Amino acid sequence: MAKNLNLNLKSADDYKGLFKNSSSSKIKVVKIEIDRLEEYPQHPFKTDNQEQIIELAASIKENGLLNPIIIWEYKEDKFYILCGHRRTLAHKHLLFETIECIIKKDISKDEADLLVVDSNLKQREKLFPSEKAKAYKMQIEALKNQGKRSDLTLSHNETKLNSGKIVAEINNESRATIYRYLALNNLILPLLDCVDNEIIPLKIGVELSNFLQDEQIQVYTYFIEQGKAKLDIQILEKLKTIKNDTDLSYGDIDKVIDELSMNKLDTKQLKIPVKKINGLLDNIEESKRIDYVIEAIKFFHENNVNSVLS
């Protein structure tokens, strides 16, 4: 890996070059006491799935550790785990005291961020939307920092666009997709958990990220905590209209739900089985049949014919 990030990254290939070891360098694997290893600050990936940890521990017990973890000596004799949080937890579950490591020393905080994200995005089979959101944010910010240091001719927007392009390319995503995930970082934690657990679709989560935190709390309380209605795109569009004019309140949500419920009642269609009116409309032009039925109903009521049905 490069010793610093003072490189002018223009493409995904330049980014990937940060993680290539020199062909002449030998990777040294050492054993280090697990108690000396620290969790990486702001680690964007979840590591608390006990079922996965137990399954991984069983595999390590049977086959050994296939890939050593990667750690960063950020200060003398102080180590952060960059890649291998779950493997470390599996070792703890097995009551192992040491673990095989590859130590990175002369790297910057931005390089460490990029390595944490890059290794986990590639190795994990399934990622929650919140994990992608935090990971892409870390990548974007690290590359933006690099751009500010290495190319002072770039404006803030140009740096941001270039970073977004690189992050999209290295993750095989469109830039629009990357920025949709980035938007999720603006969600309050309960709503973000709802997106992860598929209680709220990703699309709705992205739209809710534009709401103020207080408004998000109102939405969460009304639709999730109290379950007063199911949140859908139609409701969300109405709420967006209100919030653009004034701060969204709990009462506003109630009014929107009542209004939409009344509209559904107003537009509810009356379906009449064909066999019930078979032959009755044969002599009426097809384009006039609905009007004919309406007039017939009016006549029915105006002449008090409903007594026939009693």
N, C-alpha and C positions, 0 to 999 in steps of 0.2 A: 504493500500500500504506500501511496505517496506520503512523504513526511510532513507535508502541509497542504493546505487547500488553496494556495495562491496560484491556481491554474485558471485559465479562461475557458470554462466548459461551454462548448457550443452545441454539443450533441450527446445522445445517449451513449455513444461509443466512448467519448471522453469521460463520462461518468463511470462507465464500467471499468475503465482503465485505472480508476482509483483503487480497485479491489484486486488487481492483479499483482501477484508476488513476482519479484524478479526471478528469472530462470536460474540465476546463479545462487540465489539465497536458499537456504535450507530451513524448512519449517521445524522449529524445535517444540516438542511436546513435553510438558513438565506436569508433575503431580503437585497440587496445592490443596491445603486444608480448606474444606468447604466453609468453615466458620470465618475464614478470612475474606470471603467473597461477598460483595454488596450488590443489591438490586440496582439496576441502572435507573437514574432519576427520569421521571416522565416516560417510563417504558410504555409504549402504546399498545402492547398486546396482553391479552388476558392469560393468566397462568394458573388460575384457581380451579380448573376442572379436575377434581379429584379422581374421577373415573379414568381420565386420560393419563394422569400421573401414575396411577397404580398399574395401568396397562403398560406404560413405558418402563416402569420399574421391573416388571416381570420380564420384559424383553431384554433389558440390560443385565438382569441376573442370569438369564440363559445364554445370551450371546456376547455379553460385554458391551462396553461403550464403543460403538462403531465410529463415531466422529467426536473428537475432543471439542470441548466448548471453547469459545473465544472470550478472553477477558482483556481489560484495559488497565494498565498500571498508571492511573491518573495522577498519583503522587507516589513518592517512594514507599514501597511496600503497602500501597492501598489499591485495591482492585475492584473494578465494576465488571459485572457480567454483561457482555455485549450480545453474545449469541449462545444460547443454551440454558435459559432460565428453567425450562421444564425438565431438562436432563439433570440439572442441579437439584431440583425438588425431588426427582425420582431417586437420586443418590441419597438424599436425606431420608426418604421413605425407607430405603434399604439399610439405613443406619451406617452408610459408608462415611468415612472421615475425610477422604481425599477424592479428587476428581482430576482427570487429565485435561490440561488446558493448553491453548496457544496464547501467548501473551503479546499484546500490542502495547508498545511504549510511546514512541515518538509520533503520536497522532494528535490532531486537534479535536476539540469538542464537536465541531461540525462533522469531521470525518467519523467520529464515534457514532454520532446520530445516524449518519448515512449507512454505516455498517450494520447498526442495530436493525434499521428498517429493511435494508436490502436482504439481509440473511433471513429474517423472519418472513418477509413477503414471499420469498422463494420456497421456504421449507414447509410452511404451514398449509395443510390441505384445505382447510375451511377458515375463512376470516369473517368476523362480524363486521357490519357496516361501521360501527364505532372504531374498530381497530384500523380499518382502511382510512377512515377520516383522520385519525390521529397520526397514522404513519405517513400519509401523503402530506400532512401539514409539516411534520418534521423534515421530510425531504425538501419541500418547497422552501422552508425557512433556512435550512442549511445551505441550499444552493443560492438563495438570495444573499446570504451573508458572504458567500464566496464571490458572487458577482460584484458586491459593493467593494470588496477588497482588491479583486484582481483586475477589474475593468472600470475605472472611474468615469469613463466616457458614457457608460450606460445610465440612462435615466431610471428612476424607480420602477416605472411601468414596464420599460423594456426588460429590466432584470426579472420582474415578476413573470412576464410573458415567456421569456426564455426558460426560466425555471419550470414553469407549468408545462412547456413543450417537452422538456427533458423528462420530467416525472411521468408524463403521459406515455412517452416512447418506451421508457424502461419497464413500465408496468403493463405494456400492451393495452392501454386504455385510450379513449379519446380525451381531449382536454376538457370537453363538456362534462364527461363522466368524473374526471378528477375534481373539477370544481363543484360538482354536485355533492361528492363525498366531503369535500372541505367544508361545505355549508353546514354539515351535520355538527361540526364543532361548536356551532352557535346554539345548539339545543340544550335545554336544561337536562340534567342527568336522568330524571325519570322518563322523559320523552325519548331520550337516546336509548335507554334500556328497552323501551317499547318497540323501537325500530329494530334493535338486535333480536328481540324475541318475536318479531313479525306480528306484533299486536297492531302496529301502525306500518303501512307500506312505506318503502323508501321515498317514493314520490311525495307523499304527504309530509314525511319528516323533513324533506328538503324545503318544502313550502313553509312549514312551521318555523324553520330557522330564521325566517325574515320577521317573525313576531318578536316583540320585546319580551324580556324574561317574565315580567309580571303577567303579560298576556298568555304566555306559554303555560304559566302556572294555572291560570283560569281554565285554559283548554284542557289541561291534564286533569284538573279536579272534576270538571263537568263530564268529560267523555270517558275517562279511564277510571279515576278513583270512585266516582259516583255512578258511572255507567248510565247516564241519563239518555244517551243517544249514541249511535254509531257515527264516528267521524268519517266523512267521505269528501270527495273533491267538490261536490256541489255545495256542501255546508262550508267548506274551507274558502271557496270563492266568495261566498256571502260575507264571511267573517273578515276576509281581506278588505272588502269594500268598506266595512264599518271602521276597521282599524286605521284605514287611510284618512278617515275624517276625524276620528277621535280615539281616545284610549279605549280599548276593548274591555268591557266589564262582564261579569257573570250574567247580569241581567240582559245584556246585549245578546249573549249566546242563547238565552232562553227565548228571546223574541225571534231570533233567526229560526230556531227549531220550530216554534209555533207557526211562523209564517210559511215555512216549507211544508209543514204538515197540512196546513189549510190548502195550500196550492195542490198538494197531492190529492186531497179530497175533491177539490174543484175539477181536477182533470181526470178523475177516475172514470173509466169507461164502463158502460153498461153493455154486457154481452148477452145477446139473445140467441139461444140455440136455433139453428135453421129449421129444424123439424117443427118448432113451435109456431112458426109463421109460414110454413110450407104452403105455397099456392096463393097466399094472401096478397102478395106484391107482384104477381106475374104480369098484371096489366099496367104496372107503373114503370116508367122509364127508370133505369138503374141510377142515373144521376140525381133523380128526384125522390128516391126511396127514403132517405134519411129525413128529409123535410116532411114527407108524407106521414112518417111514423110520429114525428114531433107534433104535427097538427092533429093527428088522431088522439094523442095523449091529452092535448089541450082540450079537444072536444069532449073527451071522456070526463075530465074534471069539471068543465064549465056546465055540463048537463047533468052533473050529479049521478053519473052512471056507475060510480063506485059502489052503489048499493047492490049492483049485480053480483059483486064479489063477496058480499057479506053473507 
